[in-house]
Amino acid sequence: MIYDFDRIIDRYGTDSVKYDNAEERGKSADLIPLWVADMDFPAPQEVLDALTERVRHGIFGYTDPSAPYYDAVRSWFERHHGYAPSRSWIVLSPGVVYALATAVAAFTEPGDGVLIQPPVYYPFREVVEDGGRTLVRSPLVFDGEKYAIDFDDFEACIEDNDVKLFLLCNPHNPVGRVWTPDELRRLGEICLDHDVIVVSDEIHADFARPGHTHTVFASLSPRFEKRCVTCTAPSKTFNLAGLQASNVFIADPDMRARFKTAIKATGQSGVNVLGLTAAQAAYEHGDDWLRQVKDYLEGNLEYVKGYLADFVPELRVVEPESTYLIWIDCNDLGLTAGELYRMVEHDAKLWVDEGTMFGLEGSGFIRINIACPRAILEVAFEQLAKAVRTRMDA
C-alpha cells in the first residue's frame, strides 16, 4: 500500500493536545502547532483494521496479552535492532515517561542523585524532582555542529553526587544524536564502576537516519543488560501515543521484581486493551509504513535545511541522526531566549518548543516537529522567515 503523507487531516475538535489545547496552555488559537511529538499522519492501515475488528467485538474488559503479543515485540526488535528480549523480561507500562518515574521510585531513595544530560527531554528532570530525588546534570557539549558527551564531567558528577541512577536518552531528544556503540560502552563502563543503574529511553530508536544505526544499550554486554532498564514503545514510531501502551525490558529478575512492585504502588494494573491491539498489529505489519514515513520525513528535513540556507541563514539545523524533531540553533540572531520565543510565537505565529524547556543549555534554540504534511511546513517556515527578516531589519 502506498501512503499519502501529503494529505492534510483536520485534527481540530478531536481533543488533540497538539491542536485543541492552545488557549488552555496560554497560547493563541491561530498558531501553527509544531511542538509536541506526535505525527499528523494516520497510523498504518493494518493497525486501523485491527482496532476496528477489536472494537466490533464490543467488550473491553481487563486484558493481559498472550504469546502472539510478546512474539511481535520480540520479533520487531530482533529484525530492526538485533536485540531479542526474552518474554519474561517484558513489563507493560502505560508509557515511557511513566516507566522513567517508576524506575526512579524503584531504584532510588529520596535525596539520591539521578543523572541527566541536558539539554534533554524535560520529563527527565520532572520525574527526578517530582520524585524527591536530587537532580544531577552533566551537560552535553556543543561544538557548533554536533553534540558530544563530556565523559570526565559525567564521571565526576557521579562521584561528587553519589549518583544511583542515570537516565539515558538514546537516541537523544532534542539534539538528535544516535549514540555510537563506543560512546555507549564508555558510559556503561563508568556506570558499572560506580554501581549506577542505567535507564535507557529508546522510544525514538526506529527513526535512525541513513548512515546511522541505533544500538540498544543493553545489547552491548550482558553486564550492562543486568544493570539496565530499557524503555520502548510503538507510540512514536506509529503515532499511537493516545493508546498508552509501552514495553519495558528488564533482564535481571530482582530489578524486574522491584520495578513491578513500584508499579503496583501506584495502583496501576494492566494497560489499554486497544493499545495492546494496536502495538501488536504495528509490530507485525508496520515495516512498510515505517519505511515510507521515514522517506517522507527525509524529504521534509531536506526542505527545511534548504529553505533556511536560502532564506534564513541565521538559523541552522543541528544535523539530526534520528527523531523527527529538529533542533534549530538561532543564536546568530543575537536574541535572548525570551525575545526569540516571542518572535517565533507572536510574529511568526508558530507553536514550537523553546530550547530552555530542555535545560538552560537550550537557550537560543527551538525544537520543531517536522512530522506533518509538507504544505504545513512550507507555510510555517515562510512565516518564520518573514518574522526573522522583520526583526533583523528593525
N, C-alpha and C positions, 0 to 999 in steps of 0.2 A: 504494500500500500504506500502511495506517495502522499505525504502530509503537506498541507498548505499553511506554512507558518506566517505567511504574509496576511492572512485573514485576520481582521480586527474584530474581536469579540467584545461586546459591551458587558463589562463586569459590574457596572453600577447597579445598585439595587439588589445585590446578591449577598449583602453583609460582608463584603470583602474588606479586610483590614487595609489592604493596599489602596482601594478606591473609595470606600464608603465612610471612612472614619476621619476624614481630614479635619473637619471642624471640631470634633471631639478631641483631637490631638493638637488643637491650636493652629491649624493650617487653613489657608484659603481653599475653598472648594474648586477653584479653577486651575489648580496646579496640575501639571502632568506628573503622575506618580512613577518614579523610577527608584524607589527606595527599597522596601522590604524584599527579601529574597524568595519570592515566588515568581513563576513564569506566567506570561499571558498566552500560553499555548494549552490546548486541551491535552489531556493525558492520552496515552496510546489507546487505539480503538479496542484492543484486546482487554484492556483494563476496564473501559466503559462497558463492554459486553459482559464481563464477569460481574461487575457491580449490578448491572441491570438484571442478570439472572438471579443474583443473590437477593435483590430487593423483591423480585417477583415471588420468592418463597414466602415472604411476609412475616417471618418470625425472626427476631433479633435478640435472642436470649444470650446468657453468658456463654462465652466461647473460648475454648483452648484449641490452638491449631494442632493438626495431626502431621504425620510424617511428610506428606507432599509439600507442606509449607516450609518445613526446615530443609528439605531437599532442594527447594527452589532457591532459598537464601544461600545455602552452601554452594550450589552449582554456579550461581551468579558470581560469587566472589572467587571461586576457583577459575572460572572462564576469564574473568576480566582482570583479576588481580593476583592470580596464582596463590591464593590462600583459601584453604578449605576448613573452616571451623567445625569441630565436632558438634553434633546436635545438642549434646548436654551442655556445651559452652554457651549456647544462645539464650539470653534472657530478654524477654519482651519488655518494652518500655513505651509509654505514650509519646516520647520524643527524645531527641538528643539532649536538649537543654535540661529536661527532667533527669536524664541519666547523669549529666555532669553534676547536678545538685545532689543526686543520690550518692554519687561517688564521694563527694566532699563529706557528706554525712556519714558514709560507711567507713571511710579510711582515715579520717582525721578527727581530732577533738577540738572543742572551742579554743581559739587562740593559736592553733597550729598554723604554720606557714604553708601557703599554697602559692605556687609559682605560675605566672603567666608571662607571655612575650608580646607586649604591646608594640605597635597598635594592633589590637586583636578584637575579635567579635565580642561586643560589650557584655553579653550574658556570662562570659568567663569571669569578669570582675564581679558581676552581680551575685552569682551563686556563691562566691567566696565571701563577700562582705555580708550578704544576707544570711549566710550560714554561721556568722560569728567567728570566721577564721581570719587570719592575718594575710592580707594581700601582699605578695612579693612580686615585684616587677623586674624582669630582665629584658629591657627593650631590644628589639631588632635594630640593626644598623643599616642605614640607607646611604648609599654612595652616590645618589643622584640618578641611578639607573636601576638598581636591584637591591633587595633586602637580604641581609645575611645575619647569622647568629654570632653573637659575641660569646664564645664558649668560656672564656676566662671569667667574664662577668656572670654568666649563667652558673658556673660552679661556685663562685664567690657568694652569690645570692643564696644558694642552698646552704653553704657553710655558715654564713653570717646570720641566717634567719631560721635555722632549724626546720627547713622545709620538709614536709612529709609527702606532698602530692604535687605533681606537675601536670597542668592542663595543656596538652599539646594540640595545636590546630594544624591538621595535616590532611589535605592541603590547607594553606593558611588563608584565612579570611580576615582582613580585606586585601592583603598585599599580593595575593595570588601565587605565592611560592608553592612549588611541588618540591618538598624536601628530598634531597638525594639520599640513597642508602648510606653513604659515608656520613652525611650530616646526622641522620637518624641514629646511626651506630654510635657516633660520638656522644650525642645526647643520652642515649641509652646506657652507655658505659658510665657516664658521670652519675646518672640516677642510681644505677646499681651500686656504685661505690659508696653512695651516701644513703642507701636504703630508701629511695624515693619511688613511690608508685607513679606510673605514667598512665594518665587517662587521655587517650588519643581520639579526638573528634575527627572522624574521617568521612563526614557527610558529603563533602564535595569530591570524593575520590573519583567518581565516574566522569568528571569534566576535565581531566588532564588533557592538555592540548597536544597537537602533533609535536613530536620531538621530546616529549616529557612522559614519564611513566610513574604512575602513583605506586608507592611502596607502602604496604600495610606494615606499620611499625612492628607489630607482634611477629611478623613473618621472618624477621631478620635473625632471630636467635630464640631458642627455647628458654633461655634465661630472661630475655625481655618479655616473652609471652607469659611467663609465670608471674610477672610483676606488672601486668598491663591490663587495662580495661579499654576495649576498642568499641567506640560508639559509631553506629552506622544507621542509615535509614534510606528508604526509597523516596522520601519526600522531596528532596532537592532534585534528584535525578529525573523523576517522573511527574513532578508537580502535584504531589499528594499531601502537602503539609496539613491541610484541614482534616485529614482522616486519621492523623495521630497514631502512627504505628512505627516503631523502630526496633532494631535488633542490636543488642549489646553482647559482645563476645568476651567471655572471661574464662580462661583456661584453667586457672587454679581453683580447686574445689573450695578451699577456705575463703578465698576472696569472693567467689561467687555466692557462697552462703551469706557472707556479711552484706553483700550488695542486695541480695533478696530480702534480708531482714530489714535493711534500711527502706526498701520499697514498701514492705508491709507496714512499717511505722507511719507511713503517710496515708494509709488507708487505701492505697491503690491496689486493684485486683483485676488483672487482665487488661486488654486493650480493645480498641474499637473493632467490632466484627467486620465492618466494611473496610477498615484499614488493612486488616489481615487479608481479606479477599483481594483488594487492590494490589497489595505488596506481592502476593504470590503470583498473580497474573502478570505483573510488571516484570518480575524476575524470571518468569518462564518465557515471556513473549516480547519483552521490550527492547531487545537488542537493536532491531532495525530502526525503531522510532528514535532511540538514543543516537544512533549514527546520524540520522537525518537532522535531528535538532542540533547536534554538535556542529555539523556542517553549516547550518544556518547561523549559529552563533559566531562561527568564524567569519562569516560574511558581515555580520553586524560589527564585530570588532574591527575588521579592516575598514569598514565605512567610517567608524568613529575616529580611528587613527588618521585616516586620510583627510577627513574633514577638519580635524583640529590642526593638522600640519598645514593645510591650505589657508584656513580662515582664522584660527585662534592659536597661533604658535606659542603663545604664552602658557597654554595648558598642555601638559604632557601626560599621556597614559603610561603608567608604570607597567611594563610588558607583563601581562599575566601568563602564568604557566598552567593555571587551572581556574575554575569557577566561571560563572557568567556575571560576576560582579567586578567592575573595573575601578581601579584606584587611580584617581587623576591628581597629579601634582599641579597645584595652582599658585605655588609660592612666587613665581615670577611676576605675578600681578602686584605684589607688594602690599597686599591687604592683610588686615588682622583676620583671625578666624571668624569673628563676628561680622566684619564687613563682607567677607567672602560669602558667608551663608546668606546674608541679607540680599546681596546682589543676585545670587542664584535663585533664592525663593521669591523675592519681591519684584525683581527686574526681569529675570529670565522665566519666572513662573514655573519653576521645576521643584518637585519634592524629591530631594535626594538625601542621603545620609551624610551629615557633616563629619569631617575627619576626627574631630575631638570626641565623638561618641566612642571611638575605639581607643582612646587614651590621648594624653596631651601630645604624644608623638605624632598624632594625626593632624595637628594644626597645619592649615594651608592645603589640605587635601579634601576631596569629596569622593564618596563611593556611589557609583551609578550601576543600576541593574540594566543590562542590555538584553535580557531575555523577553523581548517583545517584538511585535511586527516592525520591520524596518521603517515603515512610514511614520511610526510614532517617534522613533529615534531621530529621523530627519527633521521633524518639526521641533523636537526638543533641542537639538543642537543648533538649529538656526536661531531659536530664541536665546540660547546661551551665548552664541557668537554676537548677536545684536547687543545683549546686555554688557558683554565684555568691552565691545568697541565703544559703546556709550560711556562706560566707566573710564576707559583709557583716554578718551578724547575730552573728558570733562576738565 
